Amino acid sequence: MSGIAIADEVVHKFNELKLAHNTRYLIFKMSDNLTEVVLEKTGAPTATWENFTADLPRDDCRYGIFDFEYEKDGGRRNKIVFVVWCPETSKIKPKMLYTSTKDSLKKKLVGIGTEVQATDSSEISRAEVLARVDRV
């Protein structure tokens, strides 16, 4: 536990994504004063996995939620994917804060289907995430 709070808007937007499917993804970041996790960006319902990964910064950490759709056994499925993005090029302090706050955030976001921790773009390719989602 890092002592960093989770903004109410984070939980509210997650529940909207989960229940209303009115957005495809959410990206959260630490506030500038490093006291809470706040909403940074949302993706339109028509957004793709590629749009989501393009919105993740190349050298800073973020949390992401994606409403992942895929086909299995001839049917359309949905899984909520929680992404912890901590690229190798990010600074040590943010990596430590994001890692230590992850469990607090996950406890507030009830309904996550799969978790992906990634340090480079190969770990969050659509094919890699689909393989993880399909195993669950």
C-alpha positions, 0 to 999 in steps of 0.5 A: 500500500502506497498511501496514494488515494484513488479519485472517485471519478476513476471508479465512476468511469470504470463502472460506466465502462463496465455496465454501459459500454459507453467508452472503449478504454480508460487511462489513469495516471498519478496526479502531479503532486503524486497523491492520487490516481486520476483519469487522464483519457477515455477512448470512444466506443469505436476505439481500437486496441491500437488507439489505446496503446498509442495513447500510452506514453513511451517513457512514463507509467500509466494504468489502463482499462480496456473493454476487450472484444474477441471471437471464441467458439463462433461467439463474441466475448468481452473481457475487461483488461487491466494494464499496468504500463511501466516502460523500461525508460520510465524513472524509478520513482514512478515505477515504484509508485505505480507498482505499490498502488496497483493492488489498491486500484484493483480492489476498487475496480470490481470486475477486471477479467485479466491483468497485463503488466507491460514494460515494452510494446511487445508485451501489449500487442493485441495478439499477446493480450488476446492469448492471455484473455483467451486462457482465462 
